[in-house]
């Protein structure tokens, strides 16, 4: 009766977790193992916000296992060494794990498989994080997709989505002695607390994930199609941090959404929009898996020569929500306070950084990586390259969001700005997104002196737009 190891990574759940189910259904004693190996993630070791979430997600997973009579074994170190040591000390002959598709993780996991093979231990891989294998779809010419719409059509036409499967009801736990580290010993908590609002807003773990999905599909999803563009409306699912940690499977989300649509046919259009966002996440992994350099370099080679600015002061103002453009500042402050940002605003703040300030998109990707609770490498890389115009399915290079017009269109009453930029709370609706145009008397009535209570714009929109277009046109122009 050689035991099995189920190696957990970014799949911290028991429901619809194929590696966990395969290990349990084998019928032999199971060791549930999590390995903290940030070095194995290369330059993309988890950022501060992701570590905050991971601490609580691991606690939640361990609690679930203890309710079933077992526990989660935690070890830190190179995954190849840890897996070999645990297998050798317990006599385990098989490791069950879900694949990772980020470049560094794939490399480290392959090394772990070789190390296990050297002592006669096999590895059984499953896909527990995506709707489809990222190498399974190809265009008519046999190459990976670079545009979402044809990818989506191909997926819907060719891919069969199996039913989501619940957690195994019976688990035979490994009964031998096996040392474990505590979650606290991993030192995942921020050394300088900046997570004050996280605790009230989020419930990491599988139970919290299921509750949030249930609440969203019970009603909020009905307004998703239109409401998702308005940051002050409660239309977003707020599921992405749970997906990032693997506390919900995308397959479970998809099928539960289908059930909601069957129960409420009038919601069909809104649910289609929601499912399209779930599929966009798969597209991001399709791109990263097939073009692994895109985590650090542009998909479009011409952008290697783009004349980025190196203005650390401007970058810092953007990071801290002090650009003088209210919708941008609101988004950056929301991010810092809550670990997330409304998707429409993400596009605005990203465009502002790479086009108004002409800062390298990697500066934005790095900041998001450290501050987002849902810092998924594939989605983060795809999103920033989309904004910069240098990646897959990229926004046209000449699309430069006007932050004033975006604010006026999607936050017309200024509710979002007033929440996150409270110094502008008394500004009238028609001027809250452009306070520099307000008469002195209006500013005085609102308690604002530009440059004191609220900054003047870091750049002029029209001037910055023209400069960006000139730079972008130069690299887009065909060589003579």
C-alpha positions as CSV (number, residue, x, y, z in Angstrom):
1,X,0.0,0.0,0.0
2,X,2.3,2.7,-1.2
3,X,0.9,6.1,-0.4
4,X,0.2,8.9,-2.9
5,X,1.2,12.5,-2.7
6,X,-1.3,15.2,-3.9
7,X,0.8,18.2,-4.5
8,X,-1.1,21.5,-4.2
9,X,0.0,24.7,-5.8
10,X,-2.4,27.3,-7.3
11,X,-5.4,24.9,-6.8
12,X,-6.2,25.3,-3.1
13,X,-9.6,23.6,-3.0
14,X,-11.1,20.1,-2.8
15,X,-14.1,20.6,-5.1
16,X,-13.6,19.9,-8.8
17,X,-9.8,19.4,-8.1
18,X,-8.8,16.7,-10.5
19,X,-5.4,15.9,-9.0
20,X,-7.0,15.6,-5.5
21,X,-9.8,13.4,-6.8
22,X,-7.3,11.1,-8.7
23,X,-5.1,10.7,-5.6
24,X,-8.2,9.9,-3.4
25,X,-9.8,7.5,-5.9
26,X,-6.6,5.5,-6.2
27,X,-7.6,4.1,-2.8
28,X,-4.2,4.2,-1.1
29,X,-3.2,6.6,1.7
30,X,-2.9,10.2,0.6
31,X,-0.5,12.9,1.7
32,X,-1.7,16.4,0.9
33,X,1.3,18.6,0.3
34,X,1.9,22.3,-0.3
35,X,5.3,23.5,-1.2
36,X,6.3,27.2,-0.7
37,X,9.0,27.7,-3.4
38,X,9.0,31.3,-4.5
39,X,12.4,30.9,-6.1
40,X,10.8,28.4,-8.5
41,X,8.6,31.2,-9.9
42,X,11.6,33.0,-11.2
43,X,11.3,36.8,-11.3
44,X,7.6,36.4,-10.7
45,X,7.6,35.2,-7.1
46,X,4.2,36.1,-5.5
47,X,3.8,39.8,-4.6
48,X,2.7,41.2,-1.3
49,X,-1.0,41.1,-1.9
50,X,-0.9,37.5,-3.2
51,X,1.0,36.4,-0.2
52,X,-1.6,38.0,2.1
53,X,-4.2,35.9,0.4
54,X,-2.1,32.8,0.3
55,X,-1.7,32.8,4.1
56,X,-5.4,32.7,4.6
57,X,-6.1,30.3,1.7
58,X,-3.7,27.8,3.1
59,X,-5.3,28.1,6.6
60,X,-8.7,27.5,5.0
61,X,-7.6,24.5,3.0
62,X,-6.0,22.9,6.1
63,X,-9.2,23.5,8.1
64,X,-11.2,21.7,5.3
65,X,-8.8,18.7,5.5
66,X,-8.9,18.6,9.3
67,X,-12.7,18.4,9.1
68,X,-12.2,15.2,7.1
69,X,-9.7,13.8,9.5
70,X,-6.5,14.8,7.8
71,X,-4.3,17.8,7.4
72,X,-2.3,19.8,4.9
73,X,1.5,19.2,5.1
74,X,3.5,22.4,4.4
75,X,7.1,22.4,3.4
76,X,9.3,25.2,2.0
77,X,12.2,24.8,-0.3
78,X,12.9,23.8,-4.0
79,X,10.0,21.7,-5.1
80,X,12.2,19.0,-6.6
81,X,14.0,18.5,-3.3
82,X,10.9,18.6,-1.2
83,X,9.0,16.2,-3.3
84,X,11.9,13.8,-3.5
85,X,12.4,13.9,0.3
86,X,8.7,13.4,1.1
87,X,8.4,10.5,-1.4
88,X,11.5,8.8,-0.1
89,X,10.6,9.2,3.6
90,X,7.0,7.9,3.2
91,X,7.5,5.3,0.4
92,X,5.1,7.2,-1.9
93,X,5.3,5.9,-5.4
94,X,3.1,8.5,-7.2
95,X,2.6,12.2,-7.2
96,X,-0.7,13.7,-8.4
97,X,-0.6,17.4,-9.4
98,X,-2.3,20.0,-11.6
99,X,-0.2,21.5,-14.3
100,X,1.1,25.1,-14.2
101,X,1.4,27.0,-17.4
102,X,3.7,30.0,-16.4
103,X,7.2,29.6,-17.9
104,X,9.2,29.5,-14.7
105,X,6.7,27.2,-13.0
106,X,6.7,24.8,-16.0
107,X,10.5,24.6,-15.9
108,X,10.6,24.0,-12.1
109,X,7.9,21.4,-12.3
110,X,9.7,19.6,-15.1
111,X,12.8,19.5,-12.9
112,X,10.7,18.1,-10.0
113,X,9.4,15.4,-12.3
114,X,12.9,14.4,-13.3
115,X,14.0,14.3,-9.7
116,X,11.1,12.0,-8.8
117,X,11.7,9.8,-11.8
118,X,15.3,9.3,-10.6
119,X,13.9,7.5,-7.5
120,X,11.2,5.6,-9.4
121,X,8.3,7.9,-8.5
122,X,5.8,8.7,-11.2
123,X,3.9,12.0,-11.7
124,X,0.3,12.1,-12.9
125,X,-0.6,15.6,-14.3
126,X,-4.1,17.1,-14.6
127,X,-5.5,20.4,-15.7
128,X,-7.2,22.0,-12.8
129,X,-6.9,25.7,-13.5
130,X,-8.3,26.3,-17.0
131,X,-11.2,25.4,-19.1
132,X,-9.0,23.9,-21.7
133,X,-5.4,22.8,-22.3
134,X,-3.6,25.9,-23.6
135,X,-2.0,24.0,-26.5
136,X,-5.2,22.3,-27.7
137,X,-6.5,25.1,-30.0
138,X,-4.8,26.3,-33.2
139,X,-5.8,28.5,-36.1
140,X,-6.5,27.1,-39.5
141,X,-2.8,27.5,-40.4
142,X,-1.8,25.6,-37.2
143,X,-0.5,28.4,-35.1
144,X,-1.6,29.7,-31.7
145,X,-4.3,32.4,-31.6
146,X,-3.4,36.0,-31.0
147,X,-6.8,37.5,-31.2
148,X,-9.6,36.7,-28.7
149,X,-12.7,36.6,-30.9
150,X,-11.6,33.8,-33.2
151,X,-10.1,32.0,-30.2
152,X,-13.5,32.2,-28.4
153,X,-15.4,31.0,-31.5
154,X,-13.0,28.1,-31.9
155,X,-13.3,27.2,-28.2
156,X,-17.0,27.2,-28.3
157,X,-17.1,25.2,-31.5
158,X,-14.5,22.6,-30.6
159,X,-14.0,22.2,-26.9
160,X,-16.2,20.0,-24.8
161,X,-16.4,21.0,-21.1
162,X,-16.8,18.1,-18.8
163,X,-19.1,18.3,-15.8
164,X,-17.6,19.8,-12.6
165,X,-17.1,17.0,-10.0
166,X,-17.5,17.5,-6.2
167,X,-14.9,16.8,-3.6
168,X,-14.3,13.1,-2.9
169,X,-16.4,11.9,0.0
170,X,-13.9,9.3,1.3
171,X,-10.2,10.0,2.0
172,X,-7.7,7.5,3.3
173,X,-5.1,9.6,5.0
174,X,-1.5,8.8,5.4
175,X,-1.1,7.8,9.1
176,X,2.7,7.9,9.4
177,X,4.8,10.6,11.0
178,X,5.5,13.5,8.7
179,X,6.8,16.9,9.8
180,X,5.1,20.0,8.6
181,X,5.7,23.7,8.8
182,X,3.1,26.2,10.0
183,X,1.6,28.8,7.6
184,X,2.9,31.5,9.9
185,X,6.5,30.2,9.5
186,X,6.3,31.1,5.8
187,X,6.2,34.8,6.7
188,X,3.6,35.7,4.1
189,X,2.2,38.7,6.0
190,X,3.3,42.2,5.1
191,X,6.1,43.6,7.3
192,X,4.6,47.0,7.0
193,X,0.8,46.6,7.3
194,X,-1.1,48.1,4.4
195,X,-3.8,45.5,4.3
196,X,-6.2,47.2,6.8
197,X,-9.3,47.0,4.5
198,X,-8.6,43.6,3.1
199,X,-9.9,41.7,6.2
200,X,-13.4,43.3,6.0
201,X,-13.7,42.9,2.2
202,X,-12.4,39.4,1.5
203,X,-12.9,35.8,2.8
204,X,-10.0,33.8,1.2
205,X,-10.6,30.1,0.9
206,X,-12.9,27.7,-0.8
207,X,-15.9,28.4,1.4
208,X,-15.6,32.2,0.8
209,X,-15.2,31.5,-2.9
210,X,-18.4,29.4,-3.1
211,X,-20.3,32.0,-1.1
212,X,-19.2,34.8,-3.4
213,X,-20.1,32.8,-6.5
214,X,-23.5,31.9,-5.1
215,X,-24.3,35.5,-4.2
216,X,-23.2,36.8,-7.6
217,X,-25.3,34.3,-9.6
218,X,-28.3,34.9,-7.3
219,X,-28.9,38.3,-8.7
220,X,-25.9,40.7,-9.3
221,X,-25.1,38.9,-12.5
222,X,-28.3,40.1,-14.1
223,X,-26.8,43.6,-14.4
224,X,-23.4,42.4,-15.5
225,X,-23.6,43.1,-19.2
226,X,-23.9,46.9,-18.8
227,X,-23.1,47.4,-15.1
228,X,-19.6,46.0,-15.4
229,X,-18.4,49.2,-17.0
230,X,-19.5,51.4,-14.2
231,X,-17.1,51.3,-11.2
232,X,-19.6,52.5,-8.6
233,X,-22.2,49.8,-9.4
234,X,-22.0,46.4,-7.6
235,X,-22.0,44.4,-10.9
236,X,-18.5,42.8,-10.8
237,X,-18.3,39.2,-9.6
238,X,-15.1,39.8,-7.5
239,X,-14.2,36.2,-8.1
240,X,-10.7,36.8,-9.6
241,X,-8.7,36.5,-6.4
242,X,-10.4,33.1,-5.7
243,X,-9.7,32.0,-9.2
244,X,-6.1,33.1,-8.9
245,X,-5.6,30.9,-5.8
246,X,-7.5,28.1,-7.3
247,X,-10.3,28.1,-4.7
248,X,-12.8,27.8,-7.5
249,X,-12.4,25.9,-10.7
250,X,-13.3,27.8,-13.9
251,X,-15.3,24.8,-14.9
252,X,-17.4,25.0,-11.7
253,X,-18.0,28.7,-12.4
254,X,-19.0,28.0,-16.0
255,X,-21.5,25.3,-15.1
256,X,-23.0,27.2,-12.2
257,X,-23.5,30.2,-14.5
258,X,-25.3,27.8,-17.0
259,X,-27.6,26.7,-14.2
260,X,-28.4,30.3,-13.4
261,X,-29.2,31.1,-17.0
262,X,-31.5,28.1,-17.2
263,X,-33.3,29.2,-14.1
264,X,-33.5,32.9,-15.3
265,X,-33.6,32.9,-19.1
266,X,-33.7,36.7,-19.1
267,X,-30.2,36.8,-17.7
268,X,-28.8,34.8,-20.6
269,X,-27.1,37.8,-22.3
270,X,-25.5,39.0,-19.0
271,X,-24.3,35.5,-18.2
272,X,-22.8,35.2,-21.8
273,X,-20.8,38.4,-21.1
274,X,-19.6,37.0,-17.7
275,X,-18.6,33.6,-19.3
276,X,-16.7,35.6,-22.0
277,X,-14.6,37.0,-19.2
278,X,-13.9,33.6,-17.8
279,X,-12.9,32.5,-21.3
280,X,-10.7,35.6,-21.7
281,X,-8.6,34.3,-18.7
282,X,-8.1,31.0,-20.7
283,X,-7.0,33.1,-23.7
284,X,-4.5,34.8,-21.5
285,X,-3.0,31.5,-20.6
286,X,-3.1,30.3,-24.2
287,X,-1.0,33.3,-25.1
288,X,1.5,33.0,-22.3
289,X,1.9,29.2,-22.7
290,X,2.5,29.5,-26.5
291,X,4.5,32.8,-26.3
292,X,6.3,32.5,-22.9
293,X,8.5,35.6,-23.5
294,X,5.4,37.8,-23.2
295,X,5.6,37.9,-19.4
296,X,8.7,40.2,-19.9
297,X,8.9,41.2,-23.5
298,X,6.3,42.4,-26.1
299,X,4.7,40.0,-28.4
300,X,5.2,42.5,-31.2
301,X,9.0,42.9,-31.7
302,X,8.7,46.4,-33.0
303,X,7.9,47.6,-29.5
304,X,11.4,46.6,-28.3
305,X,12.5,49.9,-29.8
306,X,9.8,52.1,-28.3
307,X,11.2,55.2,-26.7
308,X,9.8,54.8,-23.1
309,X,10.3,57.6,-20.6
310,X,12.3,57.0,-17.4
311,X,10.5,59.4,-15.1
312,X,10.5,57.9,-11.6
313,X,8.7,60.8,-10.1
314,X,5.8,60.5,-12.5
315,X,5.7,56.8,-12.0
316,X,5.5,57.3,-8.2
317,X,2.6,59.8,-8.6
318,X,0.8,57.2,-10.7
319,X,1.4,54.5,-8.1
320,X,0.1,56.7,-5.2
321,X,-2.9,58.1,-7.0
322,X,-1.5,61.6,-7.3
323,X,-1.7,62.2,-11.1
324,X,-4.2,65.0,-10.9
325,X,-6.7,63.0,-13.0
326,X,-9.4,61.9,-10.6
327,X,-10.5,58.7,-12.3
328,X,-6.9,57.5,-12.5
329,X,-6.2,58.5,-8.9
330,X,-9.4,56.8,-7.7
331,X,-8.4,53.6,-9.3
332,X,-4.9,53.6,-7.9
333,X,-6.2,54.3,-4.5
334,X,-8.8,51.6,-4.7
335,X,-6.1,49.2,-5.6
336,X,-3.9,50.1,-2.7
337,X,-6.7,49.9,-0.2
338,X,-8.6,46.9,-1.4
339,X,-6.1,44.8,-3.4
340,X,-8.3,45.0,-6.5
341,X,-9.5,47.6,-9.1
342,X,-12.6,47.8,-11.3
343,X,-11.8,46.4,-14.7
344,X,-12.9,49.5,-16.7
345,X,-10.7,51.6,-14.4
346,X,-7.8,49.2,-14.9
347,X,-7.9,50.0,-18.6
348,X,-7.9,53.7,-17.9
349,X,-5.0,53.7,-15.5
350,X,-3.0,51.4,-17.7
351,X,-3.5,53.5,-20.8
352,X,-2.6,56.6,-18.8
353,X,0.7,55.1,-17.6
354,X,1.9,53.7,-20.9
355,X,0.6,56.4,-23.2
356,X,0.2,59.7,-21.3
357,X,3.3,59.1,-19.1
358,X,5.0,56.8,-21.7
359,X,6.3,54.6,-18.9
360,X,7.3,51.0,-19.8
361,X,4.4,48.6,-19.4
362,X,6.6,46.4,-17.2
363,X,6.5,49.2,-14.5
364,X,2.8,48.9,-14.4
365,X,2.8,45.1,-14.6
366,X,5.3,45.0,-11.7
367,X,3.2,47.3,-9.6
368,X,0.0,45.4,-10.2
369,X,1.8,42.2,-9.5
370,X,2.7,43.4,-6.0
371,X,-0.6,45.0,-5.1
372,X,-3.3,42.9,-6.8
373,X,-4.9,40.0,-4.9
374,X,-5.6,38.5,-8.3
375,X,-2.1,38.9,-9.7
376,X,-2.3,36.2,-12.3
377,X,0.8,36.3,-14.5
378,X,-1.0,35.4,-17.8
379,X,-3.8,37.9,-17.3
380,X,-1.5,40.6,-16.0
381,X,0.9,40.3,-18.9
382,X,-1.9,40.2,-21.5
383,X,-3.7,43.1,-20.0
384,X,-0.6,45.4,-19.9
385,X,0.5,44.5,-23.4
386,X,-3.1,45.1,-24.6
387,X,-3.0,48.6,-23.1
388,X,0.4,49.3,-24.5
389,X,-0.6,48.0,-28.0
390,X,2.3,45.6,-28.1
391,X,0.6,42.2,-27.4
392,X,-2.0,39.8,-28.4
393,X,-5.5,41.2,-29.3
394,X,-3.9,44.6,-28.5
395,X,-5.8,47.9,-28.5
396,X,-5.0,49.9,-31.6
397,X,-1.9,52.0,-31.0
398,X,-3.9,55.2,-31.7
399,X,-6.5,54.3,-29.0
400,X,-5.6,56.6,-26.0
401,X,-8.2,56.8,-23.4
402,X,-9.1,60.3,-22.4
403,X,-9.3,60.1,-18.6
404,X,-11.7,63.0,-18.3
405,X,-14.2,61.5,-20.9
406,X,-13.9,58.1,-19.4
407,X,-14.7,59.5,-16.0
408,X,-17.6,61.5,-17.3
409,X,-19.0,58.5,-19.2
410,X,-18.6,55.8,-16.6
411,X,-18.7,57.8,-13.3
412,X,-21.0,60.7,-14.3
413,X,-22.2,61.5,-10.8
414,X,-18.6,61.2,-9.5
415,X,-19.6,58.5,-6.9
416,X,-16.5,56.4,-7.5
417,X,-14.2,59.4,-7.4
418,X,-15.8,60.7,-4.3
419,X,-15.3,57.4,-2.5
420,X,-11.6,57.1,-3.3
421,X,-10.5,60.7,-3.7
422,X,-12.4,62.2,-0.8
423,X,-10.7,65.6,-1.1
424,X,-12.8,66.1,-4.2
425,X,-16.1,65.1,-2.4
426,X,-17.6,68.6,-2.6
427,X,-16.8,69.2,-6.2
428,X,-19.9,69.5,-8.5
429,X,-20.6,66.5,-10.8
430,X,-19.8,68.4,-14.0
431,X,-16.3,69.4,-12.8
432,X,-15.3,66.5,-10.6
433,X,-13.3,64.8,-13.4
434,X,-11.6,68.0,-14.4
435,X,-11.1,70.2,-11.3
436,X,-8.4,72.3,-13.0
437,X,-11.2,73.8,-15.2
438,X,-13.2,74.8,-12.1
439,X,-13.4,78.6,-11.3
440,X,-11.6,79.6,-8.2
441,X,-14.8,80.2,-6.4
442,X,-16.0,76.7,-7.1
443,X,-12.7,75.2,-5.9
444,X,-12.8,77.3,-2.8
445,X,-16.4,76.2,-2.0
446,X,-15.1,72.6,-2.3
447,X,-12.2,73.3,0.0
448,X,-9.6,72.8,-2.8
449,X,-6.5,74.7,-3.7
450,X,-4.9,72.9,-6.6
451,X,-1.4,71.8,-5.8
452,X,-2.2,71.6,-2.1
453,X,-5.3,69.5,-1.3
454,X,-5.3,67.9,-4.7
455,X,-2.5,68.0,-7.3
456,X,-2.5,69.7,-10.7
457,X,-2.4,67.2,-13.6
458,X,1.0,65.6,-14.1
459,X,0.7,66.1,-17.8
460,X,-1.6,67.8,-20.2
461,X,-3.9,65.3,-22.0
462,X,-3.7,66.8,-25.5
463,X,0.1,67.3,-25.3
464,X,0.8,63.8,-23.9
465,X,-1.5,62.2,-26.5
466,X,0.2,63.9,-29.4
467,X,3.6,62.9,-28.1
468,X,2.5,59.3,-27.7
469,X,1.0,59.1,-31.1
470,X,4.2,60.4,-32.7
471,X,6.3,57.8,-30.8
472,X,3.8,55.0,-31.6
473,X,3.5,56.0,-35.3
474,X,7.3,55.9,-35.7
475,X,7.5,52.2,-34.6
476,X,4.4,51.2,-36.5
477,X,5.5,52.8,-39.8
478,X,6.9,50.2,-42.2
479,X,10.7,50.4,-42.9
480,X,11.6,52.3,-46.0
